[in-house]
Amino acid sequence: MTRRISQPLRIGKVTVGGHAPVAVQSMTKTDTRDAAVTIDQIKQLEDCGCEIVRVAVPDSEAAESLAHIRRGVSLPLIADIHFDHRLALAALRSGADALRLNPGNMGDREQIATVVAAAREREAPIRIGVNAGSLPAGFCPEVGLAERMVNMALDQIKLMESLDFGLIKVSLKAFDVPTTVQAYQMIADRIPYPLHLGITEAGLPRTGVVRSAVGIGILLHQGIGDTIRVSLSAHPCEEVFVAYEILKSLGLRQRGPTLVSCPSCGRAEVDIIALAEAVSRELDNMSKPIKVAIMGCVVNGPGEARDADVGIACGKGKGAIFKKGEIVRTVDERDFLEALVAEAREVD
Amino acid sequence: MTRRISQPLRIGKVTVGGHAPVAVQSMTKTDTRDAAVTIDQIKQLEDCGCEIVRVAVPDSEAAESLAHIRRGVSLPLIADIHFDHRLALAALRSGADALRLNPGNMGDREQIATVVAAAREREAPIRIGVNAGSLPAGFCPEVGLAERMVNMALDQIKLMESLDFGLIKVSLKAFDVPTTVQAYQMIADRIPYPLHLGITEAGLPRTGVVRSAVGIGILLHQGIGDTIRVSLSAHPCEEVFVAYEILKSLGLRQRGPTLVSCPSCGRAEVDIIALAEAVSRELDNMSKPIKVAIMGCVVNGPGEARDADVGIACGKGKGAIFKKGEIVRTVDERDFLEALVAEAREVD
């Protein structure tokens, strides 16, 4: 897993690209014109670990509201702009830290030049955010979807480069995972800019989590990706949670406890699923990045429990509590939860 | 995505490997000694699309119960054996279609020879199922975990090959995703046998789904993997659901409807999350592999709705219903759900 090292840029206080950790972002789902509820959702996002927030700016009222929102929150804000370049200018005036422009619906050279000039003045990066669902109908009909997305991005990149603007970030999102992966792979070696990863319109959590994890996971494992946004039809904090789980699974970020728990089988002599659920609830607010193993039998139990910071290998009515690789005590079944949680809270 | 073509084998009625579709498997979580409840769970698994079921056989009573279970279900059954080779022999006598042996706790040449002879007689394949949590403490301490798992599998493979037995399937499971991926990559070119993929002890669904999707997804996208088992601390049907979603996201299997739905943002003028949830509930039992798009605005809405079999692009109070790329009607907000579901039921 050799990481593609991109040309870093700053979005407010957060560095994206270069050697910076992969940044987690999400997007508000409130009406941007309602500054109070939008500020409230951004604060929820900050509390759950979101590092950059995007806000839709569909009209001038939303662009004006953005000024209030900007003053009310500390997270970096990206204004999401489609169709009308004047909204980009208004969003920058309202203090947006960066813009997302969709080249599929905004490509006029003069308009882009005006936006680029205003962005340069404020040192605000621009994401060229290509989306499979909004490619112009007649664009590059001779090539496949991945290449069409790449070509659309490259055209806009060339335009911005010709305006001597390099604070660029790029995304190439489709619903189809192999298409999305192919598009990012195609562009990765051709441009020096940071890449924002996502699987677009991935759906409700039950299915969208899988689709996002597969797509974003494949790319990150190839060393591609500087910031990620998981798109789910759900509260945005759920997107942030899943984003961190993807990054944790690849060892790219740490955040809170990681539970190793066996799936249970005909060999288990305790209700390992209920125990794992209870432990998870107890550790829900813990921020320490510790590994906790909850194992149902002697097959992998001692091995996994030993490998975790804290673990329990359960047998019939008794469990061995492990801490940093050593058995520290043996407890009765009624004490499994309490003992494991107590050790987890104590461990460094 | 060029698939690694392995040497196919049959597990009961299911072909694993070669050009066969990636098979979905799970494992019962009932007490195997209780044949009635185990049969019931296997039937639930069959109903939700599971194709191969593994059953723990921790003692001779469980091995005897397996004979009753075998007569009560039609899905192929794999007996999961650890420590005691006599349980493998008993499971085969009870009609197990295949065995899973853990080389980490069963490696005696004479014992393996006895099991292999019985398996050959019944044409029952054996999975060499290596697990990071049950590697013997002193095994290959000079190399990393992935290579230790690979070496453990290769040793057992050589032993079985020396006994002229080739009905082999291999798994190399760890909790750590990069380790698991590395292990499968290392062995993929060195053996001709089918590979069973999984991330072991991945945990509760909320986190385990992500971990499994990332790990299994990376390997499948590299063309590696003939059968998969998602390990979750949850009902086994949840494992099967997630397995199919992983395969669907990579275009490797089809099963039921696929919902494309936007995450919603400050641009949406309808409650797209509630609509997506309602559509999902209505289509829950549909088996047709159709793509249904539920989109909140004009940015990607028409594009994604046009690309789906059935879709809706919502605007203020009105939505355009698409079918196979064409707008078929425009409906009022109160009719969004009914109209979309009706079209989805009708489409071929």
Interface residues (C-beta under 8 A of the other chain):
Chain A: M1 M27 T28 K29 T30 D31 T32 R33 T38 R54 V55 A56 V57 P58 A62 D80 H82 N102 N105 N131 A132 G133 S134 L135 F175 D176 V177 P178 V181 T200 E201 A202 G203 L204 R206 T207 G208 V209 V210 R211 A213 V214 G215 G217 I218 H221 S231 L232 S233 A234 P236 E239 F241 V242 E245 I246 S249 L250 G251 T258 L259 V260 S261 C262 P263 S264 C265 G266 R267 A268 I272 I273 A276 E277 S280 A293 I294 M295 C297 V299 N300 G301 P302 G303 E304 D307
Chain B: M1 M27 T28 K29 T30 D31 T32 R33 T38 R54 V55 A56 V57 P58 A62 D80 H82 N102 N105 N131 A132 G133 S134 L135 F175 D176 V177 P178 V181 T200 E201 A202 G203 L204 R206 T207 G208 V209 V210 R211 A213 V214 G215 G217 I218 H221 S231 L232 S233 A234 P236 E239 F241 V242 E245 I246 S249 L250 G251 T258 L259 V260 S261 C262 P263 S264 C265 G266 R267 A268 I272 I273 A276 E277 S280 A293 I294 M295 C297 V299 N300 G301 P302 G303 E304 D307
